[in-house]
Amino acid sequence: MKLYVTLTSPFSRLVRAVIIEKKLQDRIPVTPIQTRTPDSPLYAINPSGRVPTLVTDDGVIFEDSQVICAYLDHLDGAPIFDIPYDENRWSTLRLEAKVRSMLDGISVWGREFLRPVDERSPTIIDHETARAHRMADSLDKDVADGLFDGPLSIAQLMLACTLPPYWHAKLDVREDRLPKFQWRSERCNLSVWVDRFSERPSIQETIPPAH
Ligand SMILES: N[C@@H](CCC(=O)N[C@@H](CS)C(=O)NCC(=O)O)C(=O)O
């Protein structure tokens, strides 16, 4: 089994965090691979060229962090991230979808900053900036309401992977990519929660490199 990632991809980071939470490090080597280049070696493995990509021992190719996380969670027959069919099911699913939605937007936003300056779209940047701020406000309230308390969940891991990579105080070198998103200011609940949650080894050990 092999997991292809880029070390800066938040979707890959989520899967890497799940591998650590599930103590699967010895079983699933994490292999960084170049993406978004005309000759990326990933194209021969996964036609979409996206990470995370998981290749199983049988040579089956999985993509998409949600599916890969669920697959890995079930490998040992003792899943910890399954969402039970109880009265909390829909609120848990709703929260996970909300964080994923923010991450999707932030990825589009971040991608604009990877383009040469004269190819960036101010329209997309403005749209995604506004979306990210609205969602950070709303998530700050969700945290205050205790929605991110409780047992470990994919929504929690994803939230920690969504906010810090580019804007964690310790990684402020990345702020040149997304200069307008100061997500911490006036979002105390979110900021405190992210810092506390980020003490987990699965988050610490997957911090993206500065460059
Ligand atoms: N929905 C996918 C998104 C994966 C994704 O967008 N990956 C980006 C990196 S963050 C990628 O591989 N981009 C390469 C490309 O667009 O060619 C997931 O959850 O895994």
The ligand as a Tripos MOL2 file, in Angstrom:
@<TRIPOS>MOLECULE
LIG
   20    19     1     0     0
SMALL
NO_CHARGES

@<TRIPOS>ATOM
      1 N1        -11.7840   16.3890   -3.1460 N.3       1 LIG1
      2 C1        -10.4110   15.9910   -3.1900 C.3       1 LIG1
      3 C2         -9.5480   17.2290   -3.4810 C.3       1 LIG1
      4 C3         -8.1010   16.8670   -3.7520 C.3       1 LIG1
      5 C4         -7.3330   18.0420   -4.3390 C.2       1 LIG1
      6 O1         -7.8780   19.0570   -4.7650 O.2       1 LIG1
      7 N2         -6.0060   17.9000   -4.3610 N.am      1 LIG1
      8 C5         -5.1520   18.9230   -4.9190 C.3       1 LIG1
      9 C6         -4.0680   19.3010   -3.9110 C.3       1 LIG1
     10 S1         -4.7250   20.0800   -2.4850 S.3       1 LIG1
     11 C7         -4.4350   18.3720   -6.1410 C.2       1 LIG1
     12 O2         -4.0540   17.2290   -6.1410 O.2       1 LIG1
     13 N3         -4.2260   19.1830   -7.1770 N.am      1 LIG1
     14 C8         -3.4970   18.7440   -8.3280 C.3       1 LIG1
     15 C9         -4.1300   19.1890   -9.5950 C.2       1 LIG1
     16 O3         -5.1150   19.9240   -9.5510 O.co2     1 LIG1
     17 O4         -3.6460   18.7790  -10.6630 O.co2     1 LIG1
     18 C10       -10.0220   15.3390   -1.8590 C.2       1 LIG1
     19 O5        -10.7620   15.5010   -0.8690 O.co2     1 LIG1
     20 O6         -8.9960   14.6220   -1.8200 O.co2     1 LIG1
@<TRIPOS>BOND
     1     1     2 1
     2     2     3 1
     3     2    18 1
     4     3     4 1
     5     4     5 1
     6     5     6 2
     7     5     7 1
     8     7     8 1
     9     8     9 1
    10     8    11 1
    11     9    10 1
    12    11    12 2
    13    11    13 1
    14    13    14 1
    15    14    15 1
    16    15    16 2
    17    15    17 1
    18    18    19 2
    19    18    20 1
@<TRIPOS>SUBSTRUCTURE
     1 LIG1         1 GROUP 0 **** ****
